[in-house]
């Protein structure tokens, strides 16, 4: 795939430059989440081109400085802080884990708007942060209700990476399951980058669970899926993840994806009118060798689109103006109609089942 002209990983824009609306695009290029990076860049680049064709942001095309969101959180925050302090970027967006968001957001201190695109644990209240991703109440709760009603699954094991998103989401899951008459039978956390899941699998086997809720990122989830299937656990137990994309299915291989379910606002196989239109535009732009289209990459498209819509509504690009203009803002995008409530994007969420290395969308939650 040829890089988008809107992606500028090299020279920084000068503080005086206003020929472009410069944005720090913070996406994972390394670490367990690095598997998502190419999809994130491709989708963000498409959004920048489309926004530019519509007149840009404040009359200027969007230009990115790419920051590796897979680096240690404080290193990411320092790099973003330096860009903002130099006047080199006027906004920040992208997919990166919550540990990075927690480091970046306070460093920005309202100097520029920050559109955070991943699914996350919820609870972000800083007035300069706008969230496009799914939260547990709108993603995990209805999925667990579906599994209880349709599959009679109420006993779960949780496996997560050891940072804020999995641990906070697990607390919410315990509440949701209690309401359903279910329970968490086992709970295990591993360091980011873990590849040996043998001890965790033995705990799952002994737990008496009916399903495994995976709160693992990227390559960690791939390693878990492979080990899970190799141990034969996929014969009797389902796996469900709010963070499972087409890249991860492909890396796992079809022999490791039996019984895998995911919930998200977008899938590369989403057969709605808006979804199909976006899929067509993506592949026309990036061609047959494009990175896999998935919900994580599409979230970066959503981040650029939301930023542009906020600035257009506010008539200015500063964070205070955007916060004042955000409530009730709505538009149609790849996920269908969306609307901002409390600086979070309200959207449809779908449940899908793995079919080899692709997803079959089953149900709107």
C-alpha positions in Angstrom: 0.0 0.0 0.0 1.4 3.4 -0.9 1.4 5.8 2.1 -1.3 8.5 2.1 0.0 11.9 1.3 -1.7 13.0 4.6 0.7 10.9 6.7 3.9 12.7 7.5 6.1 10.7 9.9 9.1 12.8 9.2 9.6 16.6 9.5 7.6 18.5 12.1 5.4 21.4 11.0 6.7 24.8 12.1 4.7 26.6 14.8 3.8 29.3 12.3 2.5 26.9 9.7 -1.2 27.1 9.1 -1.2 25.8 5.5 -2.4 22.5 7.1 -4.4 21.5 10.1 -1.7 19.4 11.8 -2.7 16.5 14.0 -0.7 14.0 16.1 -1.9 10.6 15.0 -1.0 8.3 17.9 -1.2 4.7 16.7 0.7 1.5 17.7 3.7 0.8 15.5 5.4 -1.6 18.0 4.5 -3.8 20.9 1.5 -6.2 21.2 -0.8 -3.7 19.5 1.5 -3.0 16.6 -0.5 -5.5 14.6 -3.2 -2.8 14.3 -0.9 0.0 13.2 -1.1 -0.3 9.4 -5.0 -0.5 9.5 -5.1 2.6 11.8 -2.9 4.6 9.5 -4.7 3.6 6.3 -8.2 4.5 7.8 -7.0 7.8 9.2 -5.4 8.7 5.9 -8.7 8.0 4.0 -10.5 10.2 6.5 -8.0 13.0 6.0 -8.4 12.8 2.2 -12.2 12.8 2.4 -12.2 15.7 4.8 -9.8 17.6 2.6 -12.1 17.0 -0.4 -14.9 18.6 1.6 -13.0 21.8 2.2 -10.7 20.6 5.0 -10.7 21.8 8.6 -10.9 25.6 8.9 -10.2 25.6 5.2 -6.9 23.6 5.5 -6.1 20.0 4.7 -5.4 17.6 7.5 -1.8 16.5 8.0 -0.6 13.9 10.4 2.6 13.6 12.5 2.6 9.9 13.4 3.6 9.0 16.9 4.2 5.4 18.0 1.4 4.7 20.5 3.0 1.3 21.2 5.9 2.9 23.0 5.9 3.2 26.9 3.1 5.5 28.0 5.4 8.2 29.5 7.5 8.2 26.3 4.4 8.7 24.1 3.1 11.5 26.4 6.5 13.3 26.3 6.6 13.2 22.5 3.0 14.4 22.2 3.7 17.1 24.8 6.7 18.3 22.8 4.7 18.5 19.6 1.9 20.5 21.3 4.4 22.8 23.1 6.2 23.6 19.9 2.9 24.5 18.2 3.5 21.7 15.7 0.0 20.1 16.1 -3.4 21.5 16.8 -5.1 18.3 17.9 -4.4 14.7 18.9 -6.2 11.5 17.9 -5.6 7.8 17.4 -5.9 4.3 18.7 -3.7 3.4 21.7 -4.3 1.6 25.0 -5.8 3.3 28.0 -2.5 3.4 29.9 -1.2 5.7 27.1 -4.3 7.9 27.3 -3.9 8.2 31.0 -0.4 9.5 30.4 -1.2 11.8 27.5 -4.4 13.4 28.6 -3.1 15.3 31.6 0.0 16.5 29.7 -2.3 18.2 27.2 -4.2 20.1 29.9 -6.7 21.5 27.5 -4.2 23.1 25.1 -5.5 21.1 22.2 -8.5 18.8 21.7 -7.8 15.1 22.1 -10.1 12.6 20.2 -9.5 9.1 21.7 -10.7 6.4 19.4 -10.5 2.9 21.0 -13.0 1.0 23.0 -12.1 1.6 26.6 -13.2 1.1 30.2 -15.3 4.3 30.3 -15.2 7.2 32.8 -13.1 9.7 30.9 -14.3 13.2 32.0 -11.6 15.7 31.0 -13.4 18.4 29.0 -10.7 18.4 26.3 -11.0 14.6 25.6 -13.6 13.2 23.2 -14.1 9.5 23.0 -15.4 7.6 19.9 -15.0 4.0 21.2 -17.3 1.5 22.8 -17.6 1.3 26.6 -18.6 -1.7 28.8 -22.2 -0.7 29.4 -22.9 -0.5 25.6 -20.6 -3.4 24.6 -20.0 -6.0 27.3 -23.3 -5.8 29.2 -25.6 -6.5 26.1 -23.2 -9.2 24.9 -23.3 -11.0 28.2 -27.1 -10.7 28.2 -27.1 -12.3 24.7 -24.9 -15.2 25.7 -27.1 -15.8 28.8 -30.4 -15.7 26.8 -29.3 -17.5 23.6 -26.6 -19.9 24.9 -27.4 -20.2 28.6 -23.8 -19.1 29.4 -23.4 -17.5 32.8 -20.2 -18.9 34.2 -17.1 -17.1 32.9 -13.4 -16.9 33.2 -11.6 -13.6 32.6 -8.2 -13.4 31.1 -6.7 -9.9 30.6 -3.5 -7.9 30.2 -2.5 -6.3 33.4 -3.4 -2.6 33.0 -6.4 -0.3 33.5 -8.7 -1.4 30.7 -8.9 -5.1 31.5 -9.1 -4.6 35.3 -11.7 -1.8 35.1 -13.8 -3.8 32.6 -13.6 -6.9 34.8 -15.2 -4.9 37.7 -18.0 -4.0 35.4 -18.4 -7.6 34.1 -18.7 -8.9 37.7 -21.6 -6.5 38.2 -23.3 -7.4 35.0 -23.0 -11.1 35.6 -24.4 -10.8 39.1 -27.5 -9.1 37.6 -27.8 -12.1 35.3 -27.4 -14.7 38.0 -23.9 -15.5 36.7 -20.4 -15.3 38.1 -16.8 -15.0 37.3 -15.2 -18.4 38.2 -11.6 -17.5 37.4 -9.7 -14.3 36.8 -6.1 -14.0 35.5 -4.0 -11.1 34.4 -0.7 -11.3 32.5 1.9 -8.7 31.5 1.6 -7.0 28.1 3.7 -9.1 25.7 2.9 -12.5 27.3 3.2 -15.4 24.9 3.2 -18.4 27.4 -0.4 -19.0 28.5 0.1 -22.5 29.9 -0.5 -21.7 33.6 -3.6 -19.6 32.7 -5.1 -22.4 30.6 -4.7 -24.8 33.5 -6.6 -22.4 35.7 -9.3 -22.1 33.1 -9.6 -25.9 32.8 -10.2 -26.2 36.6 -12.6 -23.3 36.9 -15.8 -24.9 35.7 -16.5 -21.9 33.4 -18.6 -22.1 30.3 -16.9 -19.2 28.4 -13.8 -17.2 28.5 -13.9 -13.4 28.3 -10.6 -12.2 26.7 -9.4 -8.7 27.6 -6.1 -9.2 25.8 -4.4 -6.9 23.3 -3.2 -7.8 19.8 -0.4 -10.3 19.8 -1.2 -11.5 23.3 -4.7 -12.5 22.2 -3.2 -14.3 19.2 -0.9 -16.3 21.4 -3.8 -17.1 23.7 -6.1 -18.2 20.9 -3.4 -20.6 19.5 -2.7 -22.1 22.9 -6.4 -22.4 23.7 -7.1 -24.4 20.6 -4.0 -26.5 20.9 -5.1 -27.5 24.4 -8.5 -28.6 22.9 -10.4 -26.1 25.0 -12.2 -24.8 22.0 -14.3 -28.0 21.8 -16.3 -27.0 24.9 -15.7 -23.4 25.7 -16.6 -20.2 23.8 -14.3 -17.2 23.8 -15.6 -13.7 23.7 -13.6 -10.5 23.3 -14.5 -6.8 22.9 -11.1 -6.4 21.3 -10.8 -9.0 18.5 -10.2 -7.9 14.9 -9.6 -9.4 11.5 -5.8 -9.0 11.9 -5.9 -11.1 15.0 -8.0 -13.8 13.4 -5.6 -13.9 10.4 -2.6 -14.1 12.7 -4.3 -16.8 14.8 -5.2 -19.0 11.8 -8.5 -20.7 11.1 -7.6 -23.7 13.3 -7.6 -21.4 16.3 -10.7 -19.4 15.9 -13.5 -21.9 16.5 -15.9 -20.5 19.1 -14.5 -17.0 19.0 -17.0 -14.1 19.3 -16.5 -10.3 19.3 -18.5 -7.2 19.9 -17.7 -3.9 18.2 -19.2 -0.9 16.4 -17.7 -1.9 13.1 -16.5 -5.0 11.4 -14.9 -5.4 8.0 -17.8 -7.6 6.9 -20.5 -5.2 8.3 -23.3 -5.5 5.6 -25.1 -2.2 6.3 -25.5 0.5 3.7 -23.0 2.8 5.5 -20.6 -0.1 6.2 -20.6 -1.4 2.7 -20.1 2.2 1.3 -17.1 2.7 3.6 -15.6 -0.7 2.7 -15.9 0.1 -1.0 -14.2 3.5 -0.5 -11.4 2.0 1.6 -10.5 -0.7 -1.0 -10.7 1.7 -3.9 -8.3 4.0 -2.1 -5.8 1.4 -0.8 -6.2 -1.4 -3.3 -6.1 -5.2 -3.0 -3.0 -5.2 -0.7 -4.6 -2.9 1.8 -4.2 -3.6 5.5 -7.2 -5.6 6.9 -10.2 -3.4 7.5 -11.4 -3.7 11.0 -13.1 -1.8 13.8 -9.8 -0.6 15.3 -8.6 1.0 12.1 -12.1 2.3 11.4 -12.0 4.0 14.8 -9.2 6.2 13.5 -11.3 7.2 10.6 -14.0 8.0 13.1 -11.6 10.1 15.2 -10.6 12.3 12.2 -14.2 12.6 11.1 -15.4 13.6 14.6 -12.6 16.1 14.9 -13.6 17.7 11.6 -17.3 17.8 12.5 -16.6 19.3 15.9 -14.4 22.1 14.4 -17.0 22.8 11.7 -19.7 23.1 14.3 -17.7 25.3 16.7 -16.1 27.4 13.9 -12.8 27.2 15.8 -10.3 24.5 16.6 -9.5 25.1 20.3 -10.6 22.5 22.9 -12.8 24.8 24.9 -14.9 25.7 21.8 -15.2 22.1 20.8 -16.4 21.0 24.2 -19.0 23.7 24.1 -20.2 22.6 20.6 -20.0 18.8 21.1 -23.3 17.9 22.9 -25.9 16.5 20.5 -23.6 16.6 17.4 -24.7 13.9 15.0 -23.6 12.6 11.6 -23.7 9.4 9.5 -20.5 7.4 9.1 -19.3 3.9 8.6 -21.0 2.8 11.8 -24.3 4.4 10.8 -25.8 7.3 12.6 -23.8 8.5 15.6 -24.3 11.2 18.2 -22.1 12.9 20.8 -23.4 12.6 24.4 -21.2 13.6 27.3 -18.2 13.9 24.8 -18.7 10.2 24.0 -19.9 8.9 20.6 -23.1 6.9 20.9 -23.3 4.3 18.3 -24.6 0.9 17.3 -22.7 -2.2 18.5 -22.8 -5.6 16.8 -22.0 -9.1 17.9 -20.0 -11.3 15.5 -18.7 -14.9 15.4 -15.4 -15.9 13.8 -15.7 -17.8 10.6 -12.2 -18.9 9.9 -10.3 -15.7 9.6 -13.3 -13.4 9.0 -16.3 -12.4 11.1 -19.9 -13.2 10.5 -22.0 -10.4 12.0 -24.9 -12.1 13.9 -26.8 -9.5 15.9 -27.1 -5.8 16.7 -26.8 -5.5 20.5 
